[in-house]
């Protein structure tokens, strides 16, 4: 049964159940343009209502389509997503075609036996590929996806469910967390051709759908606590105050752009058993205060010899590489391989100055297709909190391997930046750390 036939049969117009802000998404789903639909928004944006209607419409139009609906906690399924789908069935006027039992977490399309199943993701490894009497899992819906622990958990579930069918549609509905560095907000910024990200709020919904009291509550919060209003009702990422890098831009850096890069920097942060080795290549545009990161090697358990082979293939002109001085043996091994690798000396304030230098950039532009782990680190790096909920002054030393590699690569530029700052602040103060340079026969400190 097509959606057009459904409208005629039930005498329901989709414009009466889908808010105007979702018209474009509806036709995108209808045309099969994307697989993953990330739907963020504030309270009253009707994103969950929209997803519920799309699943019911889609299953009635495709006799092989089944759905799996997930929340992080199983106990919340019946009162949230199951009731939402029951609402969609009622508002579409197709109650006679669906069975909604009181006890079981399943909704069945009587005509064909297609099912909507509900699962809690308390233990995601237990969510296995599902067998249906007819068809496959075409629709997957993560309600309140921000409650899940991260994209690895979601990806594990998708890998189990997205099997045995020609076309899949996955919905991720959520209220954007405050922090720009939250994994959901970071994930939506990443480039993926089969993904459509959409944002909505109650202002695009007919007022009569929400009711007068909803509007009164929203406007009261707007007038009394505007930041809370922006987050809760407009669905905006207002920030927590602990974000470190607010200047990160995620986009594709074209081959043509890379050909024009002339001020290349290379940095290496060592790692092996637990921590990954991170090697970055970037262009530093000093005039416009921009850094373009377009190449990464990021791997756990990688030997220096294997890393050397990769780096030599990338760095064909054997240009300078700046590395962590805490690994002199590894640096010496790379030098023996023929690489021009110099140690960057750590100091008591070197991390702070390096991060502040990166914060001072107008933009840190990262190609997340070429450098996915670097994009993830920069987008999610945030200050830790103490037991009282206050942000700690020190930058955290975790999940920052690419950030360290970027600091090392730009060490000389940071040194020049500090000199310029010192010249503006009289009397001039000494710098808090030293840099070591290799020379024939050993290393010299200056």
C-alpha positions as CSV (number, residue, x, y, z in Angstrom):
1,X,0.0,0.0,0.0
2,X,1.6,3.3,-1.0
3,X,1.3,6.4,1.2
4,X,-1.0,8.0,-1.5
5,X,-3.3,4.9,-1.2
6,X,-3.2,5.2,2.6
7,X,-4.3,8.8,2.4
8,X,-7.3,7.9,0.2
9,X,-8.2,4.8,2.3
10,X,-8.1,6.6,5.7
11,X,-9.0,10.1,4.4
12,X,-5.8,11.5,6.1
13,X,-3.6,14.1,4.6
14,X,0.1,13.8,5.6
15,X,0.2,17.6,6.1
16,X,-2.2,17.1,9.0
17,X,0.3,14.8,10.8
18,X,3.8,15.9,9.7
19,X,5.1,19.4,10.6
20,X,6.2,21.6,7.7
21,X,9.8,21.4,8.7
22,X,9.8,17.7,7.9
23,X,8.4,17.8,4.4
24,X,11.8,17.8,2.8
25,X,12.9,14.9,5.0
26,X,9.8,12.9,4.1
27,X,10.4,13.2,0.4
28,X,14.1,12.4,0.9
29,X,13.1,9.2,2.6
30,X,10.5,8.5,-0.1
31,X,13.1,8.9,-2.8
32,X,15.6,6.7,-0.9
33,X,18.4,9.4,-1.0
34,X,19.9,8.5,2.4
35,X,20.3,5.7,4.9
36,X,20.9,7.5,8.2
37,X,18.7,10.3,9.4
38,X,19.9,12.3,12.4
39,X,17.0,14.3,13.7
40,X,17.9,16.8,16.4
41,X,15.6,19.3,18.0
42,X,14.1,20.9,21.1
43,X,10.9,20.1,22.9
44,X,7.8,20.1,20.8
45,X,9.6,19.8,17.5
46,X,7.6,16.7,16.7
47,X,10.6,14.8,15.5
48,X,9.6,11.6,17.3
49,X,6.0,11.9,15.9
50,X,7.5,12.3,12.4
51,X,9.6,9.1,12.8
52,X,6.7,7.1,14.1
53,X,4.5,8.1,11.1
54,X,7.3,7.3,8.6
55,X,7.8,3.8,10.0
56,X,4.1,3.1,9.9
57,X,3.8,4.5,6.4
58,X,6.9,2.7,5.2
59,X,5.9,-0.7,6.5
60,X,2.4,-0.5,5.0
61,X,4.0,0.4,1.7
62,X,6.6,-2.4,1.7
63,X,5.5,-5.9,2.7
64,X,9.1,-7.0,3.4
65,X,9.8,-4.1,5.9
66,X,10.0,-4.7,9.6
67,X,11.3,-2.3,12.3
68,X,13.4,-2.4,15.5
69,X,13.0,0.5,17.9
70,X,15.7,1.0,20.6
71,X,16.2,3.1,23.7
72,X,19.1,2.8,26.0
73,X,17.0,1.5,28.9
74,X,14.4,-1.2,28.3
75,X,12.0,0.1,31.0
76,X,11.3,3.3,29.1
77,X,10.2,1.6,25.8
78,X,6.4,1.2,26.5
79,X,5.8,4.7,27.8
80,X,7.7,6.4,25.1
81,X,8.3,4.9,21.7
82,X,5.6,2.2,21.8
83,X,3.0,4.9,22.7
84,X,4.4,7.2,20.0
85,X,3.9,4.5,17.4
86,X,0.4,3.7,18.7
87,X,-0.4,7.4,18.4
88,X,0.8,7.4,14.8
89,X,-1.4,4.4,14.0
90,X,-4.4,6.2,15.4
91,X,-3.8,9.6,13.8
92,X,-3.3,7.9,10.5
93,X,-6.6,6.2,10.9
94,X,-5.3,2.6,10.4
95,X,-6.1,1.1,13.8
96,X,-8.0,-1.8,12.2
97,X,-4.8,-3.0,10.5
98,X,-2.5,-3.1,13.5
99,X,-2.4,-5.2,16.7
100,X,-1.0,-3.6,19.8
101,X,-1.0,-6.1,22.7
102,X,-1.0,-5.0,26.3
103,X,1.7,-7.3,27.6
104,X,4.2,-7.9,24.8
105,X,6.7,-5.3,23.4
106,X,5.7,-5.8,19.8
107,X,3.3,-4.2,17.2
108,X,2.1,-6.4,14.3
109,X,0.7,-5.4,10.9
110,X,-2.2,-7.9,10.7
111,X,-2.3,-8.0,6.9
112,X,1.2,-9.5,6.4
113,X,2.5,-10.3,9.9
114,X,5.2,-7.6,9.7
115,X,6.5,-6.6,13.1
116,X,7.8,-3.6,15.0
117,X,10.0,-4.9,17.9
118,X,11.3,-2.9,20.8
119,X,14.7,-3.5,22.5
120,X,16.6,-1.9,25.3
121,X,20.3,-1.4,24.7
122,X,21.4,-1.9,28.3
123,X,23.6,-4.7,26.9
124,X,24.2,-3.9,23.2
125,X,26.2,-7.1,22.5
126,X,23.0,-9.1,23.1
127,X,21.2,-7.4,20.3
128,X,21.7,-9.9,17.5
129,X,20.5,-10.1,13.9
130,X,16.7,-10.7,14.0
131,X,14.7,-13.2,12.0
132,X,11.2,-12.3,10.9
133,X,8.5,-14.6,9.5
134,X,8.5,-12.2,6.5
135,X,11.1,-9.7,5.3
136,X,14.0,-8.1,7.2
137,X,14.8,-5.1,9.5
138,X,14.4,-2.2,7.1
139,X,13.7,0.4,9.8
140,X,15.8,1.1,12.9
141,X,15.0,3.9,15.3
142,X,17.2,5.1,18.1
143,X,15.1,7.3,20.3
144,X,17.0,9.6,22.6
145,X,20.3,8.4,20.9
146,X,22.2,10.8,23.2
147,X,21.6,8.4,26.0
148,X,23.7,5.8,24.3
149,X,27.4,5.7,25.4
150,X,28.9,6.4,22.0
151,X,29.0,5.7,18.3
152,X,30.8,2.5,18.8
153,X,27.8,1.1,20.7
154,X,25.4,2.3,18.0
155,X,27.6,0.9,15.2
156,X,27.8,-2.5,16.9
157,X,24.0,-2.6,16.9
158,X,23.7,-1.5,13.3
159,X,26.1,-4.2,12.2
160,X,23.9,-6.8,13.8
161,X,20.6,-5.5,12.4
162,X,21.4,-4.2,9.0
163,X,21.5,-7.5,7.2
164,X,19.5,-9.4,4.6
165,X,17.8,-6.5,2.8
166,X,18.2,-4.2,-0.1
167,X,17.5,-0.9,1.6
168,X,17.7,0.4,5.2
169,X,16.5,3.5,6.9
170,X,17.9,4.4,10.3
171,X,16.5,7.2,12.4
172,X,18.4,8.9,15.3
173,X,16.2,11.2,17.3
174,X,17.5,13.3,20.1
175,X,17.6,16.6,22.0
176,X,21.1,18.0,21.3
177,X,23.2,17.9,24.6
178,X,24.5,21.2,25.8
179,X,28.2,20.4,25.2
180,X,29.5,20.9,21.7
181,X,31.9,18.1,22.5
182,X,29.3,15.5,23.3
183,X,29.7,12.5,21.1
184,X,26.3,13.0,19.4
185,X,27.0,16.7,18.5
186,X,30.4,15.7,17.3
187,X,29.1,12.8,15.2
188,X,26.5,14.9,13.4
189,X,29.3,17.3,12.2
190,X,31.2,14.4,10.6
191,X,31.0,14.0,6.8
192,X,29.1,11.0,5.5
193,X,27.4,10.9,2.1
194,X,24.6,8.5,3.2
195,X,23.6,10.7,6.1
196,X,21.1,13.5,6.4
197,X,21.2,15.7,9.5
198,X,18.1,17.8,10.3
199,X,17.3,20.3,13.0
200,X,13.9,21.4,14.1
201,X,12.1,23.3,17.0
202,X,8.6,24.1,18.1
203,X,8.5,27.3,16.2
204,X,8.0,25.4,12.9
205,X,5.0,23.4,14.3
206,X,1.4,24.6,14.1
207,X,0.6,26.2,17.4
208,X,-2.7,24.3,17.7
209,X,-0.8,21.0,17.7
210,X,1.1,22.0,20.8
211,X,-1.6,23.8,22.7
212,X,-1.6,27.2,24.4
213,X,-0.1,26.0,27.7
214,X,3.0,24.6,25.9
215,X,3.5,28.1,24.3
216,X,3.1,29.8,27.6
217,X,5.7,27.6,29.3
218,X,8.2,28.1,26.4
219,X,7.8,31.9,26.4
220,X,8.1,32.1,30.2
221,X,11.4,30.3,30.0
222,X,12.5,32.4,27.1
223,X,11.9,35.6,29.2
224,X,13.4,34.3,32.5
225,X,16.2,32.0,31.5
226,X,17.1,32.6,27.8
227,X,20.0,30.1,27.7
228,X,17.9,27.3,29.1
229,X,15.2,28.2,26.6
230,X,17.7,28.1,23.7
231,X,18.8,24.6,24.7
232,X,15.5,23.0,25.8
233,X,13.1,24.5,23.3
234,X,15.2,25.6,20.4
235,X,17.5,22.5,20.7
236,X,20.6,24.6,20.4
237,X,24.0,23.5,21.6
238,X,24.6,26.2,24.2
239,X,27.8,24.7,25.6
240,X,28.8,23.9,29.2
241,X,31.8,26.2,29.4
242,X,34.3,23.3,29.4
243,X,34.8,23.1,25.6
244,X,38.4,23.5,24.6
245,X,38.3,24.0,20.9
246,X,35.4,26.1,19.6
247,X,37.2,26.9,16.4
248,X,37.2,23.4,14.7
249,X,35.6,23.1,11.3
250,X,34.9,19.7,9.8
251,X,34.9,19.5,6.0
252,X,36.4,17.8,3.0
253,X,39.8,19.2,2.0
254,X,40.1,18.7,-1.8
255,X,43.1,17.3,-3.6
256,X,43.3,20.7,-5.4
257,X,43.6,22.5,-2.0
258,X,46.3,20.2,-0.8
259,X,48.3,20.7,-4.0
260,X,48.4,24.4,-3.1
261,X,49.6,23.9,0.5
262,X,53.1,25.3,0.9
263,X,53.7,25.5,4.6
264,X,53.5,21.9,5.7
265,X,54.0,20.7,9.2
266,X,54.4,17.1,10.5
267,X,54.0,15.8,14.0
268,X,54.3,12.4,15.7
269,X,53.0,11.3,19.1
270,X,54.3,7.9,20.1
271,X,52.1,5.0,21.3
272,X,52.0,1.2,21.1
273,X,50.2,-1.2,23.5
274,X,47.3,1.0,24.8
275,X,47.8,4.4,23.3
276,X,47.8,4.8,19.6
277,X,50.7,6.2,17.5
278,X,49.4,9.4,15.9
279,X,51.2,11.0,12.9
280,X,49.7,14.1,11.4
281,X,50.4,16.3,8.3
282,X,48.9,19.8,8.1
283,X,49.3,23.1,6.4
284,X,49.7,26.3,8.5
285,X,48.3,29.5,7.0
286,X,50.0,32.0,9.3
287,X,48.5,35.1,7.6
288,X,44.9,33.9,8.1
289,X,45.7,32.0,11.3
290,X,44.3,28.7,10.0
291,X,45.5,25.1,10.3
292,X,44.4,22.5,7.7
293,X,44.8,18.9,8.9
294,X,44.6,16.5,6.0
295,X,46.6,13.3,6.7
296,X,46.7,11.0,9.7
297,X,48.2,7.7,10.8
298,X,46.5,6.6,14.0
299,X,46.9,3.0,15.2
300,X,47.5,1.0,18.3
301,X,50.2,-1.7,18.3
302,X,52.1,-0.3,15.3
303,X,55.8,-0.9,15.3
304,X,58.3,1.9,14.5
305,X,59.3,0.0,11.4
306,X,55.8,-0.2,10.1
307,X,55.2,3.5,10.9
308,X,58.4,4.4,9.1
309,X,57.2,2.7,5.9
310,X,54.0,4.7,6.0
311,X,55.7,8.0,6.8
312,X,58.4,7.5,4.2
313,X,55.7,6.9,1.5
314,X,53.8,10.0,2.6
315,X,56.8,12.2,3.2
316,X,58.6,11.7,-0.1
317,X,60.8,14.8,0.2
318,X,61.9,13.7,3.7
319,X,60.8,17.0,5.3
320,X,61.1,17.7,9.0
321,X,59.0,15.8,11.6
322,X,58.6,17.0,15.1
323,X,58.1,14.2,17.7
324,X,57.7,13.7,21.5
325,X,61.1,13.9,23.2
326,X,60.0,11.4,25.8
327,X,60.8,8.7,23.3
328,X,64.5,9.3,22.5
329,X,65.1,5.6,21.6
330,X,62.2,5.6,19.1
331,X,63.4,8.9,17.6
332,X,66.9,7.5,17.2
333,X,65.4,4.5,15.4
334,X,63.5,6.7,13.0
335,X,66.6,8.8,12.4
336,X,68.5,5.6,11.6
337,X,65.9,4.8,9.0
338,X,66.8,8.1,7.4
339,X,63.9,10.3,8.6
340,X,64.6,13.9,9.6
341,X,62.9,13.6,13.0
342,X,63.5,16.2,15.8
343,X,62.4,15.9,19.4
344,X,60.2,18.6,20.9
345,X,61.0,19.1,24.5
346,X,58.2,18.9,27.0
347,X,58.1,21.4,29.8
348,X,55.9,22.3,32.8
349,X,53.6,24.6,30.7
350,X,54.2,23.2,27.2
351,X,50.8,21.5,27.0
352,X,49.0,24.7,28.1
353,X,50.8,27.0,25.7
354,X,50.4,24.5,22.8
355,X,46.7,24.2,23.3
356,X,46.3,28.0,23.8
357,X,48.1,28.5,20.5
358,X,45.7,26.1,18.8
359,X,42.8,27.9,20.5
360,X,44.2,31.2,19.1
361,X,43.7,30.0,15.5
362,X,40.9,31.5,13.6
363,X,40.0,28.0,12.4
364,X,41.3,24.4,12.7
365,X,40.0,22.8,9.6
366,X,40.0,18.9,9.7
367,X,39.1,16.6,6.8
368,X,37.2,13.9,8.8
369,X,37.3,11.5,5.8
370,X,41.1,11.5,5.7
371,X,41.5,12.1,9.5
372,X,38.5,10.6,11.4
373,X,40.3,10.1,14.7
374,X,41.8,13.6,14.7
375,X,38.4,15.0,14.0
376,X,36.9,13.0,16.9
377,X,39.6,14.1,19.4
378,X,39.4,17.8,18.6
379,X,35.6,17.8,18.6
380,X,35.2,16.0,21.9
381,X,38.1,17.4,23.9
382,X,36.7,19.0,27.1
383,X,37.9,20.1,30.5
384,X,37.4,17.7,33.4
385,X,35.3,18.5,36.4
386,X,36.2,18.2,40.1
387,X,34.0,16.5,42.7
388,X,32.0,19.8,43.1
389,X,31.2,20.0,39.5
390,X,33.7,22.8,38.8
391,X,36.0,22.7,35.8
392,X,39.6,21.9,36.5
393,X,42.2,24.4,35.3
394,X,44.5,21.9,33.7
395,X,43.9,20.4,30.3
396,X,43.1,16.7,30.6
397,X,45.8,14.2,29.5
398,X,43.6,11.7,27.8
399,X,42.1,11.1,24.4
400,X,44.5,13.7,23.0
401,X,47.1,11.8,20.9
402,X,46.3,13.7,17.7
403,X,46.1,17.0,19.6
404,X,49.6,16.3,20.9
405,X,50.8,15.4,17.4
406,X,49.4,18.8,16.2
407,X,51.1,20.6,19.1
408,X,54.5,19.0,18.2
409,X,54.1,19.8,14.5
410,X,53.4,23.4,15.2
411,X,56.0,23.8,18.0
412,X,58.2,26.3,16.2
413,X,55.2,28.4,15.2
414,X,54.0,28.3,18.8
415,X,57.4,29.5,19.8
416,X,57.2,32.5,17.5
417,X,53.6,33.2,18.8
418,X,54.9,33.3,22.3
419,X,57.7,35.6,21.4
420,X,55.2,38.0,19.9
421,X,53.1,37.9,23.0
422,X,56.1,38.5,25.2
423,X,57.1,41.5,23.2
424,X,53.7,43.0,23.8
425,X,54.0,42.4,27.6
426,X,56.9,44.3,29.2
427,X,59.0,43.3,31.0
428,X,59.7,40.4,28.8
429,X,59.6,37.1,30.7
430,X,61.5,33.9,30.0
431,X,59.7,31.0,28.3
432,X,58.9,28.0,30.4
433,X,60.4,25.2,28.3
434,X,63.2,24.4,25.9
435,X,63.4,22.8,22.5
436,X,66.0,20.2,21.5
437,X,67.4,20.0,18.0
438,X,69.4,17.1,16.6
439,X,72.9,17.6,15.2
440,X,75.5,15.3,13.9
441,X,76.6,13.1,16.8
442,X,73.7,13.8,19.2
443,X,71.3,16.5,20.4
444,X,71.8,20.0,21.4
445,X,69.6,22.1,23.7
446,X,68.9,25.7,23.1
